[in-house]
Amino acid sequence: MIVENERKPVARKLLLKLLGSRDNIQMNASAAVRVGALFGISENNIRVTLTRLQSAQLITLVERGYYRLGDKGIRFAKEIHQWREDENGLVPWQNDWVVAQTSPLPKSDKKQYRNNERALKLVGMKKLANDVYLRPNNFSGGVGEVRERLHTLGLSGKALVFSASDFDSKTQSKAMGLWRHLNLASLYKDGCREIEESLARLPSLSLEDATKESYVIGDRALYHLVFDPLLPAPLVDVTMREHYRNLVKHYDDMGAEIWHRFLNLN
């Protein structure tokens, strides 16, 4: 259940995620202000954010004063919603690894360093040794797919990305344990319970409360899935992960319906 001191979302993220929740969503300024009010975000903050998003070409103004995603916003939404298809692109693991070696990259370029770290995290890679990151090679497109994802997400083209296998037993054991601290089994189990409880509660809530709850709980679940490393067995319980993902898809669909009802109020 949502607690009263739940941290309110940033206006930019809130508006982009709402406009990107489904294709061709349009929203006028007054509806955006009403959305912001649900989370205690001021009207001025919302209107300034709309102007900045438009200047950044993340949203665009269409006829009748309605906003929709711009070209850059559409790319942002596509990246966020990739989680819906990720499970379909996995194959059984053959105990080999995809490795990214970042030693050729200068540490002085702080912006590129942050881009590198973000790309590696989004693809589920963990640090094995200095400048050496890896993940199980269980994407259907193999190392080529991972390399393309990393570069698309901002990893420097100078980084070396390749496959590796036949580690010595000590290195293999260390690699197998790199994701243990994420406690993924507990995350999936707790996530399923939170969503199931919310699904049972939503029909009894007012539209305003249901709208807010569906965003907060849905956003938390989407964060977990966007950064899920998509590990294979035996590193994770794949059946439990698939159950969690299916529940989140159902919750995401229900949340979109609630939001659309809220936005159509006048």
C-alpha positions as CSV (number, residue, x, y, z in Angstrom):
1,M,0.0,0.0,0.0
2,I,1.2,3.5,-0.8
3,V,2.4,5.4,2.2
4,E,1.8,9.1,2.7
5,N,5.5,10.1,2.5
6,E,6.1,8.3,-0.8
7,R,8.5,10.6,-2.7
8,K,6.7,12.5,-5.4
9,P,7.9,11.9,-9.0
10,V,9.8,14.5,-11.0
11,A,7.5,16.4,-13.3
12,R,9.6,15.6,-16.4
13,K,9.6,11.9,-15.8
14,L,5.9,11.8,-14.9
15,L,4.7,13.6,-18.1
16,L,7.0,11.6,-20.4
17,K,6.0,8.2,-18.9
18,L,2.3,9.1,-19.1
19,L,2.5,10.3,-22.7
20,G,4.6,7.3,-23.6
21,S,2.4,4.7,-21.8
22,R,0.6,3.9,-25.1
23,D,0.8,5.0,-28.7
24,N,-0.6,8.3,-29.9
25,I,-1.6,9.7,-26.4
26,Q,-2.4,13.4,-26.4
27,M,-2.8,15.6,-23.3
28,N,-3.5,19.3,-23.0
29,A,-2.0,21.6,-20.4
30,S,-4.9,21.6,-18.0
31,A,-4.9,17.8,-17.9
32,A,-1.1,17.9,-17.2
33,V,-1.8,20.3,-14.4
34,R,-4.4,17.9,-13.0
35,V,-1.9,15.1,-13.1
36,G,0.7,17.1,-11.3
37,A,-1.8,18.0,-8.6
38,L,-2.2,14.3,-7.7
39,F,1.4,14.3,-6.6
40,G,1.7,17.8,-5.1
41,I,3.5,19.2,-8.1
42,S,2.7,22.9,-8.7
43,E,0.9,24.2,-11.8
44,N,3.9,26.4,-12.5
45,N,6.3,23.5,-12.3
46,I,4.1,21.5,-14.8
47,R,3.8,24.4,-17.3
48,V,7.5,25.2,-17.2
49,T,8.3,21.4,-17.7
50,L,5.9,21.3,-20.7
51,T,7.8,24.2,-22.2
52,R,11.2,22.7,-21.6
53,L,10.1,19.3,-23.0
54,Q,8.9,21.0,-26.1
55,S,12.1,22.9,-26.5
56,A,14.0,19.7,-26.2
57,Q,11.8,18.1,-28.9
58,L,10.7,15.4,-26.4
59,I,7.1,16.5,-26.9
60,T,5.4,18.5,-29.6
61,L,2.2,20.7,-29.7
62,V,-0.5,19.5,-32.0
63,E,-3.8,21.0,-32.9
64,R,-6.3,22.2,-30.3
65,G,-3.4,22.8,-27.8
66,Y,-2.7,19.1,-27.1
67,Y,0.8,17.7,-26.5
68,R,2.1,14.3,-27.7
69,L,5.5,12.8,-27.8
70,G,8.1,14.2,-30.2
71,D,10.6,12.1,-32.1
72,K,13.1,12.1,-29.2
73,G,10.3,11.3,-26.8
74,I,9.2,8.3,-28.9
75,R,12.7,6.9,-28.8
76,F,12.7,7.4,-25.0
77,A,9.4,5.5,-24.7
78,K,10.6,2.7,-26.9
79,E,13.6,2.2,-24.7
80,I,11.4,2.2,-21.6
81,H,8.9,-0.3,-23.0
82,Q,11.6,-2.7,-24.3
83,W,11.1,-4.8,-21.1
84,R,7.8,-6.1,-22.6
85,E,9.7,-8.0,-25.3
86,D,13.0,-8.8,-23.5
87,E,12.0,-12.3,-22.3
88,N,11.3,-13.4,-25.9
89,G,14.9,-12.8,-26.9
90,L,16.5,-15.2,-24.4
91,V,18.0,-18.6,-25.1
92,P,19.3,-21.4,-22.9
93,W,22.7,-20.5,-21.4
94,Q,25.8,-22.5,-22.6
95,N,28.0,-21.3,-19.7
96,D,29.8,-18.7,-21.8
97,W,30.0,-14.9,-21.2
98,V,29.8,-11.6,-23.0
99,V,32.7,-9.4,-21.8
100,A,33.2,-5.7,-22.1
101,Q,36.7,-4.4,-21.6
102,T,36.8,-0.6,-20.9
103,S,40.6,-0.2,-20.3
104,P,41.0,1.7,-23.6
105,L,38.6,4.4,-22.4
106,P,39.9,7.6,-20.7
107,K,38.6,8.3,-17.2
108,S,38.9,12.0,-17.7
109,D,35.7,12.3,-19.9
110,K,33.2,12.3,-17.1
111,K,30.1,12.5,-19.4
112,Q,31.2,9.5,-21.4
113,Y,32.1,7.7,-18.2
114,R,28.6,8.1,-16.9
115,N,27.2,6.9,-20.3
116,N,29.4,3.9,-20.1
117,E,28.2,3.0,-16.6
118,R,24.6,3.5,-17.5
119,A,24.8,1.3,-20.7
120,L,26.6,-1.5,-18.8
121,K,24.0,-1.4,-16.0
122,L,21.0,-1.4,-18.5
123,V,22.4,-4.5,-20.2
124,G,23.0,-6.3,-16.9
125,M,26.8,-6.4,-16.9
126,K,28.7,-6.5,-13.7
127,K,32.4,-5.7,-12.9
128,L,34.5,-8.8,-12.7
129,A,37.9,-7.0,-12.4
130,N,39.3,-3.6,-13.2
131,D,37.9,-2.4,-16.5
132,V,36.3,-5.9,-17.1
133,Y,32.5,-6.3,-17.1
134,L,30.5,-9.4,-18.1
135,R,27.1,-11.0,-18.3
136,P,25.9,-14.5,-19.3
137,N,25.7,-14.9,-23.1
138,N,22.0,-15.8,-23.2
139,F,20.6,-13.3,-25.7
140,S,19.5,-14.9,-28.9
141,G,21.7,-12.6,-31.0
142,G,24.7,-13.5,-28.9
143,V,27.6,-11.1,-28.4
144,G,26.7,-9.1,-31.5
145,E,23.3,-8.2,-30.0
146,V,24.9,-7.2,-26.7
147,R,27.5,-5.1,-28.4
148,E,24.9,-3.3,-30.5
149,R,22.7,-2.7,-27.4
150,L,25.7,-1.3,-25.5
151,H,26.7,1.1,-28.2
152,T,23.1,2.2,-28.8
153,L,22.8,2.9,-25.1
154,G,25.9,5.1,-25.1
155,L,28.9,2.8,-24.5
156,S,32.0,4.2,-26.2
157,G,32.9,2.6,-29.5
158,K,36.4,2.2,-28.2
159,A,35.3,-0.4,-25.6
160,L,36.1,-4.0,-26.6
161,V,33.0,-6.4,-26.5
162,F,33.6,-10.1,-27.0
163,S,32.7,-13.6,-25.8
164,A,34.6,-15.7,-23.4
165,S,34.4,-19.2,-21.8
166,D,36.5,-21.8,-20.0
167,F,37.3,-19.6,-17.0
168,D,39.4,-21.2,-14.3
169,S,37.2,-22.4,-11.4
170,K,38.0,-19.5,-9.1
171,T,37.1,-16.9,-11.8
172,Q,34.0,-18.8,-12.8
173,S,32.8,-19.0,-9.2
174,K,33.3,-15.2,-8.8
175,A,31.5,-14.5,-12.0
176,M,28.5,-16.7,-11.0
177,G,28.1,-14.7,-7.8
178,L,28.3,-11.2,-9.2
179,W,24.4,-10.7,-9.1
180,R,23.8,-12.4,-5.8
181,H,23.5,-9.1,-3.9
182,L,20.5,-8.1,-6.0
183,N,18.4,-10.7,-4.2
184,L,16.3,-11.2,-7.4
185,A,14.3,-14.1,-5.9
186,S,13.0,-11.8,-3.1
187,L,12.5,-8.9,-5.5
188,Y,10.3,-11.1,-7.8
189,K,8.4,-12.6,-4.8
190,D,7.8,-9.2,-3.1
191,G,6.9,-7.5,-6.4
192,C,4.3,-10.2,-7.2
193,R,2.7,-9.7,-3.7
194,E,2.6,-5.9,-4.0
195,I,1.0,-6.0,-7.4
196,E,-1.6,-8.7,-6.4
197,E,-2.5,-6.7,-3.3
198,S,-2.9,-3.5,-5.4
199,L,-5.0,-5.3,-8.1
200,A,-7.4,-6.4,-5.3
201,R,-7.5,-2.9,-3.8
202,L,-7.8,-0.7,-7.0
203,P,-11.6,-1.3,-7.7
204,S,-12.5,0.0,-4.2
205,L,-10.4,3.2,-4.5
206,S,-11.6,6.6,-5.9
207,L,-10.4,7.4,-9.4
208,E,-7.9,9.9,-8.1
209,D,-6.4,7.4,-5.5
210,A,-6.4,4.6,-8.1
211,T,-4.7,6.8,-10.6
212,K,-2.0,7.7,-8.1
213,E,-1.5,4.2,-6.8
214,S,-1.3,2.6,-10.2
215,Y,1.5,5.1,-11.1
216,V,3.6,4.7,-8.0
217,I,3.4,0.9,-7.8
218,G,3.7,0.5,-11.6
219,D,6.6,2.8,-11.8
220,R,8.5,0.9,-9.1
221,A,7.9,-2.4,-10.9
222,L,9.0,-1.0,-14.3
223,Y,12.2,0.3,-12.7
224,H,13.0,-3.2,-11.5
225,L,12.2,-4.7,-15.0
226,V,14.1,-2.1,-17.0
227,F,17.2,-2.8,-14.9
228,D,16.6,-6.6,-14.6
229,P,19.8,-8.3,-15.8
230,L,17.7,-11.1,-17.4
231,L,19.9,-13.9,-16.0
232,P,19.5,-17.5,-17.1
233,A,19.1,-20.6,-14.9
234,P,20.8,-21.5,-12.6
235,L,21.6,-17.9,-11.7
236,V,17.9,-17.1,-11.2
237,D,14.5,-18.7,-11.0
238,V,13.4,-18.0,-14.6
239,T,9.8,-19.2,-13.9
240,M,9.4,-16.8,-11.0
241,R,10.7,-13.9,-13.2
242,E,8.3,-14.8,-16.0
243,H,5.4,-14.8,-13.6
244,Y,6.4,-11.4,-12.2
245,R,6.8,-9.9,-15.7
246,N,3.3,-11.2,-16.7
247,L,1.8,-9.7,-13.6
248,V,3.5,-6.4,-14.3
249,K,2.2,-6.4,-17.9
250,H,-1.3,-6.9,-16.7
251,Y,-0.9,-4.2,-14.1
252,D,0.6,-1.8,-16.7
253,D,-2.4,-2.4,-18.9
254,M,-4.9,-1.8,-16.1
255,G,-2.9,1.3,-15.0
256,A,-3.1,2.7,-18.6
257,E,-6.9,2.3,-18.5
258,I,-7.2,4.1,-15.2
259,W,-5.0,7.0,-16.4
260,H,-7.1,7.4,-19.5
261,R,-10.3,7.6,-17.5
262,F,-8.7,10.2,-15.2
263,L,-7.5,12.3,-18.1
264,N,-10.9,12.3,-19.8
265,L,-12.6,13.8,-16.7
266,N,-13.9,17.4,-17.2
